Amino acid sequence: MPYLKRRVINAVQLTIASSVTLLACASLGWILFSLFQQGLPGLHFSVFFNTTHSPGSGGGLGNAILGSLLLTGCAIVLATPIGILGGCWLAEFGADSRLARAVRMINDVMLSAPSIIVGLFVYAVCVVPLGHFSGWAGVIALTIIVLPVITRTTEDMLELVPTALREASVALGAPRWKTCLMIALRVARTGVLTGILLGLARISGETAPLMFTALNNPFWSVNMNQPVANLPMVIYQYVMSPYNDWHQLAWTGALLITMWMLGINLWVRVVFQQKSPLHSLRKK
């Protein structure tokens, strides 16, 4: 009787888990199908080279694509060295000190902080004192969002590096900082790069922070001291409009962002996991 009861409980739990998994996969498939169905008809070369125009006059998303690349690229450039150094300190030097525990707690809080709160904070700190929206304010907001991701990933990857490698380096007379940078970080570089790319995918579709910081710009512009066009804001504005041609561009922009994010995730999982030195060490 106890054996039959365990079999029944196992079958019920397996059925529930399988059903939830199928539901999640079906929801994702439905979203992707809708994006392709609605976005593909508007995907043509003019989308990448024309600026956002007034309703009924055609136009594209070229300036928004350029602005998104500019904002996310600057954010990654700013966040990467700070996040890697912070992760190295937490994993190699901070250990279980009181300061390290406080930094980890703050980092975990920032990981789950709503992006709109970050946008409001940067708006109050940067936009209001300057009196205008700017691309740099958007970069600061995106940097704050992606920084905890890179820090946590770097720390986790360094903790997977075998202690024997560090001991061998120290035994040969290498200082601790050089052991961290030249040995541990080199072994974990693939995992760290994976975290950077996943962080890039996360901030690529952020709308709320840019609404309060970079806002939008209907023209080609690389002046970061002024509002800068970006895909998330264009999609938000166009989908809320009553114009059909803007709705089509919004669907196309959503498709471009989704494919960009899916491409980064697939590339990370397929390419970098196979080349990771940590993956080889775990096999041994």
C-alpha positions, 0 to 999 in steps of 0.5 A: 500500500505505501508503494502504491501511494508513492506511485500515485503521488509521483504520477500526480506531481509528474503530471502537474509539472509536465502540464505547467511546462507545456503551458509555459512553452505554449505561451512562449510559442504563442508570443513568438508566433504573434510577433512573427505574424504581425512583425514580418510584414513590416520588416524591410530594408527601409526599417533599418535606414529611415527615421521615424516619420509622422503618421501616414508618411512611411518611415522606419526605425533606423534612428531608434535602432542606432540609439538603442545600440548606443545606449546599451553599448555605453552602459555595458562599457561602463558596467563591465569593468566595475562589475568584474572588479566587484565580483573579483573582490567579493570572491577573492578578497571580501570572502565572508567579511561584514562588508562583503555580506553587506555588498552581496545583500545590496547587490541582490536587492538591486538584481530584483529592483523594478527598473522603473524605480531605477528610472525615477532615481536617475530622473531625480538625480540627473534629469531634474538638476540638468533641466532636460532629458539626455542619453547619458541619463539613460546610460546611467539607468541601464548601467545601474540595472546591468551592474548587479548582473555582471557582479553576481555572475563574476563572483559565481564563476570565480567560486567555481574555479578550483582552489588548487589552481590558486594554491599552485599560483601562490606557491610559485610566488605570485601575489594574490591580485595577480593570481586573481587576474591571471589565473582565476579570471582567465579560467572563468572568462567564458562564464563572465562573458556569458554574464555580460551578454545576458546582461546586455540582453536584459537591458536591450528591452528596458522601457521604463528607465528610458522613459524618465531619462533618454526619452526619444528623438525622431531624428538621427542623433548621437549627441548624448547630451540630448534625448536619444531615440531608442526602440523600447520607447518608439514601440511604446509610443507607436503601440499606444497611437491610433495609426495603423502604420505606427502599429506595424512599426511597433510590431516590427520593432518588438520582433527585432528586439525579441530576435536580438535577445533570443539570438544572444541567449542561444549564442551564449548557451550553444557556443560559450558553454562548450568552450568553457574551461570550467566545463572541461574541469567539471568533466574531469 
